[in-house]
Amino acid sequence: MVRIGTSGWRYPSWRGDFYPSGLRQRDELAYLSRLLTAVEVNGSFYSLQRPSSYAAWASQVPDGFVFALKGGRFITHMRQLVDVETPLANFFASGVLALGDKLGPVLWQLPARQTFDEDRLAAFFELLPRTTDEAATLAARHGTALSGDRALTSAATSLPLRHALEPRHESFRSRRATDLLRAHDIATVVSDSAGTWPQLDAVTSDLVYVRLHGDTELYASGYSESALTAWAGHVQRWAGEGLDVHVYFDNDAKGHAPHDARALLELLHLAPAGAQLPPIRHVSGAHRRVGP
């Protein structure tokens, strides 16, 4: 299974460009979901969302579309994975399970200052639920900050739940780190950041999770045709080895992300079935929609 999408979907610079002029903001996710095959939820990193929001998002996208979730920064950046039992319960109680069968992997992005700590990581990995049923059990232990319609502690669908870790420190480029993630079946994120952070490429799970933050300039630059062709080759190789692959473009500052995601889908011949796709043209390293 290969999924291609963007990190987030609500950006002013996309309006009148990727999103047609006049498209209502509340219809942007529905529009994107007809052209891509997945999206990474960014808001869940900054704050707990609501069950009603997750349910609304799920209702707007077609069957087969998937939401990857970015784990909360309170867990990864503030607590730095220590004493996070209740914060984890709060995260999974905040409405995650309302996505049903559209729930994809959970991304845990570490701060750049965080070095490899085997004991700390192993303890965190042990806490992570591996099925939606386990997530519901964990969610039931949420803190008092969540109550009433702010908490969802049941799973309508019993599904596996996979996790990916995005380290941003060179100390993770080690056999010990690779062995630990592999032992806990945690995907190591392949992060392309124009040289800002280490690009790790060890396969540590049956999931390969790729985040493309910018080809030559972090968050800002588009991916050239040759760069996208190279990434398409990597995706085909991983998929040919029987691995599930998720690719999310995070080069959204100047609106390149959705165009690059569409271009990669076309290179892989994976455009969503039945979608009426406007043609793409190549302009100075970016892929732009032609027409209104």
NUZALO-456892 format. One record per residue (C-alpha): residue in three letters; chain; x, y, z. Coordinates in pm, 1 decimal. Layout:
rec residu ALA; chaine A; px X; py Y; pz Z
...
END
This chain:
rec residu MET; chaine A; px 0.0; py 0.0; pz 0.0
rec residu VAL; chaine A; px 134.9; py 340.8; pz -98.3
rec residu ARG; chaine A; px -12.3; py 667.1; pz 31.2
rec residu ILE; chaine A; px 91.6; py 1012.2; pz -87.7
rec residu GLY; chaine A; px -24.8; py 1335.5; pz 74.5
rec residu THR; chaine A; px 64.4; py 1659.5; pz 247.0
rec residu SER; chaine A; px 134.9; py 1766.1; pz 602.0
rec residu GLY; chaine A; px -180.5; py 1963.7; pz 677.8
rec residu TRP; chaine A; px -430.3; py 2109.3; pz 433.1
rec residu ARG; chaine A; px -537.7; py 2454.8; pz 553.9
rec residu TYR; chaine A; px -292.6; py 2712.4; pz 421.7
rec residu PRO; chaine A; px -378.9; py 3060.9; pz 287.3
rec residu SER; chaine A; px -109.5; py 3039.4; pz 17.5
rec residu TRP; chaine A; px -285.1; py 2738.4; pz -137.1
rec residu ARG; chaine A; px -603.8; py 2937.0; pz -203.0
rec residu GLY; chaine A; px -641.1; py 3050.0; pz -559.8
rec residu ASP; chaine A; px -355.5; py 2815.7; pz -651.6
rec residu PHE; chaine A; px -402.9; py 2451.7; pz -551.5
rec residu TYR; chaine A; px -750.6; py 2533.4; pz -424.9
rec residu PRO; chaine A; px -965.9; py 2702.2; pz -690.5
rec residu SER; chaine A; px -1065.6; py 3060.6; pz -627.0
rec residu GLY; chaine A; px -1396.1; py 3076.2; pz -446.1
rec residu LEU; chaine A; px -1368.2; py 2731.9; pz -285.3
rec residu ARG; chaine A; px -1505.8; py 2753.3; pz 67.2
rec residu GLN; chaine A; px -1251.5; py 2688.8; pz 341.3
rec residu ARG; chaine A; px -1471.5; py 2416.0; pz 487.6
rec residu ASP; chaine A; px -1457.6; py 2233.4; pz 152.6
rec residu GLU; chaine A; px -1078.2; py 2233.4; pz 120.7
rec residu LEU; chaine A; px -1024.0; py 1891.7; pz 280.9
rec residu ALA; chaine A; px -1288.1; py 1733.6; pz 58.9
rec residu TYR; chaine A; px -1120.4; py 1886.2; pz -247.6
rec residu LEU; chaine A; px -773.8; py 1768.2; pz -145.3
rec residu SER; chaine A; px -897.0; py 1417.2; pz -63.7
rec residu ARG; chaine A; px -1015.5; py 1369.7; pz -423.9
rec residu LEU; chaine A; px -667.6; py 1447.1; pz -559.5
rec residu LEU; chaine A; px -438.3; py 1282.6; pz -303.0
rec residu THR; chaine A; px -462.2; py 959.5; pz -104.5
rec residu ALA; chaine A; px -370.4; py 1069.5; pz 249.8
rec residu VAL; chaine A; px -304.4; py 1369.7; pz 469.8
rec residu GLU; chaine A; px -103.2; py 1422.8; pz 785.9
rec residu VAL; chaine A; px -296.2; py 1599.8; pz 1061.7
rec residu ASN; chaine A; px -75.9; py 1880.2; pz 1194.1
rec residu GLY; chaine A; px -313.0; py 2036.0; pz 1445.3
rec residu SER; chaine A; px -292.2; py 1733.5; pz 1673.1
rec residu PHE; chaine A; px 73.9; py 1822.6; pz 1736.5
rec residu TYR; chaine A; px -8.6; py 2165.5; pz 1874.5
rec residu SER; chaine A; px -318.3; py 2090.0; pz 2080.5
rec residu LEU; chaine A; px -578.0; py 1823.9; pz 2152.7
rec residu GLN; chaine A; px -848.3; py 1821.4; pz 1889.5
rec residu ARG; chaine A; px -1213.9; py 1728.9; pz 1945.6
rec residu PRO; chaine A; px -1401.6; py 1407.2; pz 1858.9
rec residu SER; chaine A; px -1645.8; py 1617.3; pz 1655.9
rec residu SER; chaine A; px -1357.8; py 1749.1; pz 1442.7
rec residu TYR; chaine A; px -1218.3; py 1404.3; pz 1368.9
rec residu ALA; chaine A; px -1565.7; py 1274.6; pz 1284.6
rec residu ALA; chaine A; px -1629.2; py 1568.8; pz 1052.5
rec residu TRP; chaine A; px -1297.5; py 1516.8; pz 873.6
rec residu ALA; chaine A; px -1369.0; py 1147.2; pz 823.3
rec residu SER; chaine A; px -1710.5; py 1227.2; pz 676.6
rec residu GLN; chaine A; px -1561.9; py 1461.2; pz 415.1
rec residu VAL; chaine A; px -1320.4; py 1220.7; pz 247.4
rec residu PRO; chaine A; px -1380.6; py 916.7; pz 25.8
rec residu ASP; chaine A; px -1339.0; py 555.6; pz 130.0
rec residu GLY; chaine A; px -975.8; py 452.9; pz 120.9
rec residu PHE; chaine A; px -841.2; py 795.2; pz 215.5
rec residu VAL; chaine A; px -621.1; py 788.8; pz 527.0
rec residu PHE; chaine A; px -528.8; py 1035.8; pz 800.9
rec residu ALA; chaine A; px -185.0; py 1008.2; pz 959.4
rec residu LEU; chaine A; px -172.6; py 1180.4; pz 1298.5
rec residu LYS; chaine A; px 108.3; py 1383.4; pz 1446.3
rec residu GLY; chaine A; px 146.8; py 1303.1; pz 1816.0
rec residu GLY; chaine A; px 123.6; py 1590.7; pz 2060.6
rec residu ARG; chaine A; px 426.4; py 1810.2; pz 2126.9
rec residu PHE; chaine A; px 334.0; py 1808.5; pz 2496.7
rec residu ILE; chaine A; px 442.0; py 1444.0; pz 2492.2
rec residu THR; chaine A; px 745.7; py 1471.4; pz 2264.4
rec residu HIS; chaine A; px 884.0; py 1820.0; pz 2324.1
rec residu MET; chaine A; px 767.3; py 1929.9; pz 2668.6
rec residu ARG; chaine A; px 769.3; py 1601.4; pz 2858.3
rec residu GLN; chaine A; px 1030.4; py 1453.5; pz 2622.2
rec residu LEU; chaine A; px 860.4; py 1111.5; pz 2650.4
rec residu VAL; chaine A; px 891.3; py 1097.7; pz 3031.0
rec residu ASP; chaine A; px 586.0; py 1044.1; pz 3258.2
rec residu VAL; chaine A; px 348.4; py 1057.0; pz 2963.9
rec residu GLU; chaine A; px 90.5; py 790.0; pz 3054.5
rec residu THR; chaine A; px -189.4; py 1041.0; pz 3111.4
rec residu PRO; chaine A; px -92.3; py 1271.1; pz 2821.4
rec residu LEU; chaine A; px -94.8; py 966.1; pz 2592.7
rec residu ALA; chaine A; px -437.9; py 867.6; pz 2722.9
rec residu ASN; chaine A; px -556.9; py 1223.0; pz 2661.9
rec residu PHE; chaine A; px -423.1; py 1218.7; pz 2306.8
rec residu PHE; chaine A; px -603.3; py 897.1; pz 2216.7
rec residu ALA; chaine A; px -920.2; py 1010.8; pz 2397.8
rec residu SER; chaine A; px -934.1; py 1340.9; pz 2209.7
rec residu GLY; chaine A; px -1123.3; py 1191.5; pz 1917.2
rec residu VAL; chaine A; px -861.5; py 994.7; pz 1725.9
rec residu LEU; chaine A; px -1085.9; py 686.8; pz 1719.8
rec residu ALA; chaine A; px -1363.8; py 880.1; pz 1544.2
rec residu LEU; chaine A; px -1161.8; py 839.9; pz 1223.2
rec residu GLY; chaine A; px -1258.1; py 471.3; pz 1215.7
rec residu ASP; chaine A; px -1099.9; py 283.8; pz 925.8
rec residu LYS; chaine A; px -953.1; py 609.9; pz 793.9
rec residu LEU; chaine A; px -704.4; py 620.1; pz 1083.4
rec residu GLY; chaine A; px -349.2; py 579.5; pz 959.1
rec residu PRO; chaine A; px -13.7; py 571.0; pz 1141.3
rec residu VAL; chaine A; px 80.9; py 799.1; pz 1429.2
rec residu LEU; chaine A; px 392.6; py 1013.0; pz 1388.5
rec residu TRP; chaine A; px 606.5; py 1103.3; pz 1689.7
rec residu GLN; chaine A; px 846.1; py 1384.8; pz 1599.3
rec residu LEU; chaine A; px 1132.7; py 1439.9; pz 1842.1
rec residu PRO; chaine A; px 1298.3; py 1776.8; pz 1904.9
rec residu ALA; chaine A; px 1638.0; py 1824.1; pz 1743.1
rec residu ARG; chaine A; px 1804.9; py 1844.0; pz 2084.1
rec residu GLN; chaine A; px 1687.9; py 1497.8; pz 2191.4
rec residu THR; chaine A; px 1963.2; py 1239.9; pz 2171.6
rec residu PHE; chaine A; px 1920.6; py 864.9; pz 2157.8
rec residu ASP; chaine A; px 1826.9; py 731.5; pz 2502.7
rec residu GLU; chaine A; px 1755.8; py 361.0; pz 2482.8
rec residu ASP; chaine A; px 1580.1; py 325.6; pz 2817.2
rec residu ARG; chaine A; px 1361.3; py 631.4; pz 2771.5
rec residu LEU; chaine A; px 1255.2; py 528.6; pz 2422.4
rec residu ALA; chaine A; px 1191.1; py 166.4; pz 2517.1
rec residu ALA; chaine A; px 966.5; py 275.4; pz 2804.8
rec residu PHE; chaine A; px 773.2; py 505.9; pz 2570.6
rec residu PHE; chaine A; px 734.5; py 239.0; pz 2304.0
rec residu GLU; chaine A; px 590.7; py 0.3; pz 2563.3
rec residu LEU; chaine A; px 311.7; py 249.3; pz 2633.8
rec residu LEU; chaine A; px 197.8; py 283.5; pz 2273.3
rec residu PRO; chaine A; px -125.1; py 105.2; pz 2176.2
rec residu ARG; chaine A; px -89.4; py -131.5; pz 1881.2
rec residu THR; chaine A; px -458.2; py -168.3; pz 1795.5
rec residu THR; chaine A; px -758.1; py 62.2; pz 1808.6
rec residu ASP; chaine A; px -897.4; py -156.2; pz 2088.0
rec residu GLU; chaine A; px -581.3; py -97.0; pz 2291.7
rec residu ALA; chaine A; px -607.8; py 274.7; pz 2210.7
rec residu ALA; chaine A; px -964.6; py 276.2; pz 2345.5
rec residu THR; chaine A; px -852.9; py 106.4; pz 2666.4
rec residu LEU; chaine A; px -576.4; py 363.6; pz 2707.5
rec residu ALA; chaine A; px -813.4; py 650.1; pz 2622.8
rec residu ALA; chaine A; px -1044.3; py 544.1; pz 2906.6
rec residu ARG; chaine A; px -767.2; py 643.4; pz 3148.3
rec residu HIS; chaine A; px -767.9; py 1004.9; pz 3030.1
rec residu GLY; chaine A; px -727.8; py 1294.8; pz 3271.7
rec residu THR; chaine A; px -994.5; py 1520.6; pz 3412.8
rec residu ALA; chaine A; px -918.0; py 1789.0; pz 3153.5
rec residu LEU; chaine A; px -1126.3; py 1586.6; pz 2907.3
rec residu SER; chaine A; px -1490.9; py 1526.9; pz 2983.2
rec residu GLY; chaine A; px -1824.9; py 1490.0; pz 2811.6
rec residu ASP; chaine A; px -1809.5; py 1540.5; pz 2437.5
rec residu ARG; chaine A; px -1436.7; py 1620.1; pz 2456.7
rec residu ALA; chaine A; px -1350.8; py 1251.6; pz 2507.3
rec residu LEU; chaine A; px -1405.8; py 940.0; pz 2296.0
rec residu THR; chaine A; px -1303.3; py 611.3; pz 2454.9
rec residu SER; chaine A; px -1450.7; py 349.2; pz 2224.1
rec residu ALA; chaine A; px -1343.7; py 210.8; pz 1887.7
rec residu ALA; chaine A; px -1610.5; py 127.6; pz 1633.0
rec residu THR; chaine A; px -1360.5; py -68.2; pz 1424.7
rec residu SER; chaine A; px -1087.4; py -302.5; pz 1548.1
rec residu LEU; chaine A; px -774.1; py -227.7; pz 1346.5
rec residu PRO; chaine A; px -395.5; py -242.3; pz 1383.5
rec residu LEU; chaine A; px -232.0; py 86.4; pz 1484.9
rec residu ARG; chaine A; px 120.1; py 164.4; pz 1366.9
rec residu HIS; chaine A; px 370.3; py 424.4; pz 1483.9
rec residu ALA; chaine A; px 661.0; py 614.0; pz 1328.3
rec residu LEU; chaine A; px 941.9; py 806.2; pz 1499.7
rec residu GLU; chaine A; px 1111.5; py 1109.5; pz 1345.1
rec residu PRO; chaine A; px 1443.3; py 1164.8; pz 1526.1
rec residu ARG; chaine A; px 1633.3; py 1482.3; pz 1447.3
rec residu HIS; chaine A; px 1966.4; py 1404.4; pz 1611.0
rec residu GLU; chaine A; px 2268.3; py 1228.6; pz 1460.2
rec residu SER; chaine A; px 2294.5; py 992.0; pz 1759.9
rec residu PHE; chaine A; px 2005.7; py 793.0; pz 1611.7
rec residu ARG; chaine A; px 2229.3; py 684.1; pz 1325.9
rec residu SER; chaine A; px 2344.8; py 378.4; pz 1518.1
rec residu ARG; chaine A; px 2292.8; py 4.1; pz 1527.9
rec residu ARG; chaine A; px 2149.8; py 28.9; pz 1881.5
rec residu ALA; chaine A; px 1885.7; py 277.6; pz 1772.2
rec residu THR; chaine A; px 1793.9; py 74.6; pz 1465.1
rec residu ASP; chaine A; px 1772.7; py -248.1; pz 1664.9
rec residu LEU; chaine A; px 1553.0; py -83.9; pz 1929.1
rec residu LEU; chaine A; px 1302.8; py 55.1; pz 1679.2
rec residu ARG; chaine A; px 1297.7; py -273.9; pz 1490.8
rec residu ALA; chaine A; px 1239.1; py -470.6; pz 1812.4
rec residu HIS; chaine A; px 936.8; py -252.3; pz 1890.5
rec residu ASP; chaine A; px 810.0; py -241.9; pz 1529.9
rec residu ILE; chaine A; px 839.8; py 137.0; pz 1508.9
rec residu ALA; chaine A; px 905.5; py 291.1; pz 1167.7
rec residu THR; chaine A; px 1204.9; py 522.9; pz 1140.3
rec residu VAL; chaine A; px 1096.8; py 831.6; pz 947.6
rec residu VAL; chaine A; px 1293.9; py 908.8; pz 633.5
rec residu SER; chaine A; px 1318.8; py 1286.9; pz 666.7
rec residu ASP; chaine A; px 1440.8; py 1499.3; pz 376.5
rec residu SER; chaine A; px 1512.2; py 1846.9; pz 516.7
rec residu ALA; chaine A; px 1760.7; py 2012.8; pz 280.3
rec residu GLY; chaine A; px 2038.7; py 1901.9; pz 514.8
rec residu THR; chaine A; px 1889.4; py 2055.7; pz 829.3
rec residu TRP; chaine A; px 1851.5; py 1725.2; pz 1015.6
rec residu PRO; chaine A; px 1996.2; py 1377.5; pz 958.5
rec residu GLN; chaine A; px 1830.8; py 1172.0; pz 688.2
rec residu LEU; chaine A; px 1795.6; py 820.9; pz 829.3
rec residu ASP; chaine A; px 1698.7; py 542.1; pz 595.1
rec residu ALA; chaine A; px 1695.1; py 227.0; pz 809.0
rec residu VAL; chaine A; px 1382.0; py 16.1; pz 757.5
rec residu THR; chaine A; px 1265.7; py -83.6; pz 1105.9
rec residu SER; chaine A; px 904.0; py -184.1; pz 1040.9
rec residu ASP; chaine A; px 678.3; py -299.9; pz 760.4
rec residu LEU; chaine A; px 587.9; py 70.4; pz 731.5
rec residu VAL; chaine A; px 813.0; py 324.8; pz 561.2
rec residu TYR; chaine A; px 715.0; py 678.5; pz 658.7
rec residu VAL; chaine A; px 867.5; py 961.4; pz 452.2
rec residu ARG; chaine A; px 849.0; py 1334.8; pz 526.8
rec residu LEU; chaine A; px 969.4; py 1569.2; pz 253.0
rec residu HIS; chaine A; px 1036.4; py 1910.4; pz 409.3
rec residu GLY; chaine A; px 1193.3; py 2077.3; pz 104.4
rec residu ASP; chaine A; px 1438.7; py 1981.5; pz -166.5
rec residu THR; chaine A; px 1689.6; py 2267.2; pz -137.0
rec residu GLU; chaine A; px 1530.5; py 2503.1; pz 119.2
rec residu LEU; chaine A; px 1356.1; py 2387.5; pz 436.3
rec residu TYR; chaine A; px 976.0; py 2413.2; pz 410.3
rec residu ALA; chaine A; px 999.5; py 2652.9; pz 115.6
rec residu SER; chaine A; px 1140.4; py 2490.8; pz -198.5
rec residu GLY; chaine A; px 957.8; py 2264.5; pz -438.7
rec residu TYR; chaine A; px 1096.8; py 1933.5; pz -563.0
rec residu SER; chaine A; px 1245.4; py 1923.2; pz -911.1
rec residu GLU; chaine A; px 1136.6; py 1663.9; pz -1161.5
rec residu SER; chaine A; px 1461.3; py 1474.3; pz -1113.2
rec residu ALA; chaine A; px 1420.1; py 1477.6; pz -734.1
rec residu LEU; chaine A; px 1063.8; py 1351.8; pz -757.4
rec residu THR; chaine A; px 1170.8; py 1081.1; pz -1001.1
rec residu ALA; chaine A; px 1434.2; py 968.6; pz -751.6
rec residu TRP; chaine A; px 1179.2; py 956.8; pz -468.3
rec residu ALA; chaine A; px 940.8; py 763.3; pz -693.6
rec residu GLY; chaine A; px 1216.1; py 507.3; pz -742.1
rec residu HIS; chaine A; px 1261.7; py 471.5; pz -365.6
rec residu VAL; chaine A; px 887.3; py 427.1; pz -315.1
rec residu GLN; chaine A; px 869.0; py 161.9; pz -585.6
rec residu ARG; chaine A; px 1161.7; py -24.8; pz -432.1
rec residu TRP; chaine A; px 1009.3; py -22.5; pz -83.8
rec residu ALA; chaine A; px 669.2; py -125.8; pz -214.7
rec residu GLY; chaine A; px 832.2; py -401.1; pz -419.4
rec residu GLU; chaine A; px 979.5; py -535.6; pz -95.4
rec residu GLY; chaine A; px 628.5; py -571.1; pz 46.5
rec residu LEU; chaine A; px 641.0; py -258.4; pz 265.3
rec residu ASP; chaine A; px 361.8; py -6.7; pz 313.6
rec residu VAL; chaine A; px 480.9; py 342.3; pz 222.6
rec residu HIS; chaine A; px 345.3; py 678.0; pz 338.3
rec residu VAL; chaine A; px 492.2; py 997.4; pz 188.6
rec residu TYR; chaine A; px 396.3; py 1343.2; pz 317.7
rec residu PHE; chaine A; px 515.0; py 1670.0; pz 167.2
rec residu ASP; chaine A; px 580.5; py 1937.5; pz 430.1
rec residu ASN; chaine A; px 718.9; py 2204.2; pz 192.8
rec residu ASP; chaine A; px 407.1; py 2413.1; pz 233.9
rec residu ALA; chaine A; px 546.4; py 2763.0; pz 301.2
rec residu LYS; chaine A; px 518.0; py 2865.3; pz -64.0
rec residu GLY; chaine A; px 243.6; py 2625.5; pz -164.8
rec residu HIS; chaine A; px 456.4; py 2356.6; pz -329.6
rec residu ALA; chaine A; px 342.4; py 2061.4; pz -117.1
rec residu PRO; chaine A; px 12.8; py 1963.7; pz -284.1
rec residu HIS; chaine A; px 151.8; py 2007.3; pz -635.7
rec residu ASP; chaine A; px 454.9; py 1793.2; pz -555.3
rec residu ALA; chaine A; px 231.6; py 1528.0; pz -396.1
rec residu ARG; chaine A; px 16.7; py 1513.6; pz -708.3
rec residu ALA; chaine A; px 321.5; py 1494.7; pz -930.9
rec residu LEU; chaine A; px 461.8; py 1203.0; pz -728.8
rec residu LEU; chaine A; px 129.0; py 1022.6; pz -750.0
rec residu GLU; chaine A; px 134.2; py 1059.7; pz -1127.2
rec residu LEU; chaine A; px 492.3; py 934.7; pz -1151.1
rec residu LEU; chaine A; px 381.3; py 627.4; pz -956.0
rec residu HIS; chaine A; px 61.8; py 592.8; pz -1162.1
rec residu LEU; chaine A; px -137.3; py 613.3; pz -840.0
rec residu ALA; chaine A; px -373.9; py 903.1; pz -902.8
rec residu PRO; chaine A; px -697.8; py 841.4; pz -709.5
rec residu ALA; chaine A; px -943.3; py 641.7; pz -917.3
rec residu GLY; chaine A; px -1220.5; py 849.2; pz -1070.1
rec residu ALA; chaine A; px -1070.4; py 1184.3; pz -973.6
rec residu GLN; chaine A; px -1095.9; py 1452.3; pz -1237.5
rec residu LEU; chaine A; px -740.0; py 1578.0; pz -1221.4
rec residu PRO; chaine A; px -647.6; py 1910.5; pz -1379.7
rec residu PRO; chaine A; px -320.6; py 1880.6; pz -1570.3
rec residu ILE; chaine A; px 14.3; py 1961.9; pz -1411.4
rec residu ARG; chaine A; px 293.5; py 2165.7; pz -1560.9
rec residu HIS; chaine A; px 650.0; py 2205.0; pz -1438.0
rec residu VAL; chaine A; px 752.1; py 2558.4; pz -1342.3
rec residu SER; chaine A; px 1092.7; py 2634.3; pz -1184.9
rec residu GLY; chaine A; px 1108.1; py 2329.2; pz -961.8
rec residu ALA; chaine A; px 739.8; py 2342.3; pz -866.4
rec residu HIS; chaine A; px 439.8; py 2162.5; pz -1007.1
rec residu ARG; chaine A; px 144.3; py 2390.2; pz -1065.7
rec residu ARG; chaine A; px -215.2; py 2326.7; pz -1154.6
rec residu VAL; chaine A; px -315.6; py 2462.9; pz -1496.3
rec residu GLY; chaine A; px -649.5; py 2638.4; pz -1521.1
rec residu PRO; chaine A; px -883.0; py 2797.8; pz -1267.7
END
